[in-house]
């Protein structure tokens, strides 16, 4: 029984470390669009007919955006991309019951958490 618990704990730690490594990679999004509004330190850029993004300006912003300007924006995300990580977890552990056991039941049993209602 102890060997099984250690194996499960090792697998969970390995999974967490691997997901953390994937989360650390920076993702950048860049596109060119038209400035639709400017309000103080923020401006809105229309990327497509159905998508607009709002950005803030700071000391690193080149120039002052004006309504109607064509701008190229770059947005960098260093935080984890939850959707990507959850998709990756679903690929690695396709069985829903096994994911529940890994992510809910094991920590509950190992750390004495109360049962999930």
For each residue, the residues with C-beta under 8 A, 3 or more apart:
1: 4 5
2: 5 6
3: 6 7
4: 1 7 8
5: 1 2 8 9 110
6: 2 3 9 10
7: 3 4 10 11
8: 4 5 11 12 106
9: 5 6 12 13 106 110
10: 6 7 13 14
11: 7 8 14 15 102
12: 8 9 15 16 102 106
13: 9 10 16 17
14: 10 11 17 18
15: 11 12 18 19 89 92 102
16: 12 13 19 20
17: 13 14 20 21
18: 14 15 21 22
19: 15 16 22 23 80 85 88 89
20: 16 17 23 24
21: 17 18 24 25
22: 18 19 25 80 84 85 88
23: 19 20 79 80 81 85
24: 20 21 78
25: 21 22
26: 76 77 78
27: 76 77 81
28: 74 75 76 77
29: 74 75 76 77
30: 72 73 74 75
31: 47 72 73
32: 70 71 72 73
33: 45 46 47 48 53 70 71 73
34: 45 46 68 69 70 71
35: 38 43 44 45 46 65 66 67 68 69 70 71
36: 44 45 46 52 67
37: 43 44 67
38: 35 42 43 44 65 66 67
39: 42 43
40:
41: 56 57 58
42: 38 39 54 55 56 57
43: 35 37 38 39 54 55 57 65
44: 35 36 37 38 52 53 54 55
45: 33 34 35 36 52 53 54 55 71 73
46: 33 34 35 36 49 51 52
47: 31 33 51 52 53
48: 33 51
49: 46
50:
51: 46 47 48
52: 36 44 45 46 47
53: 33 44 45 47 73 75
54: 42 43 44 45
55: 42 43 44 45 73 75
56: 41 42
57: 41 42 43 61 64 65
58: 41 61
59:
60:
61: 57 58 64
62:
63:
64: 57 61
65: 35 38 43 57 69 71
66: 35 38 69
67: 35 36 37 38
68: 34 35
69: 34 35 65 66
70: 32 33 34 35
71: 32 33 34 35 45 65
72: 30 31 32
73: 30 31 32 33 45 53 55
74: 28 29 30
75: 28 29 30 53 55
76: 26 27 28 29
77: 26 27 28 29 81
78: 24 26
79: 23
80: 19 22 23 84 85
81: 23 27 77 84 85
82: 85 86
83: 86 87
84: 22 80 81 87 88
85: 19 22 23 80 81 82 88 89
86: 82 83 89 90
87: 83 84 90 91
88: 19 22 84 85 91 92
89: 15 19 85 86 92 93 99
90: 86 87 93 94 99
91: 87 88 94
92: 15 88 89
93: 89 90 98 99 102
94: 90 91
95: 98 99
96: 99 100
97: 100 101
98: 93 95 101 102
99: 89 90 93 95 96 102 103
100: 96 97 103 104 105
101: 97 98 104 105 106
102: 11 12 15 93 98 99 105 106
103: 99 100 106 107
104: 100 101 107 108 116
105: 100 101 102 108 109
106: 8 9 12 101 102 103 109 110
107: 103 104 110 111 113
108: 104 105 111 112 113 114 115 116
109: 105 106 112
110: 5 9 106 107
111: 107 108
112: 108 109
113: 107 108
114: 108
115: 108
116: 104 108
117:
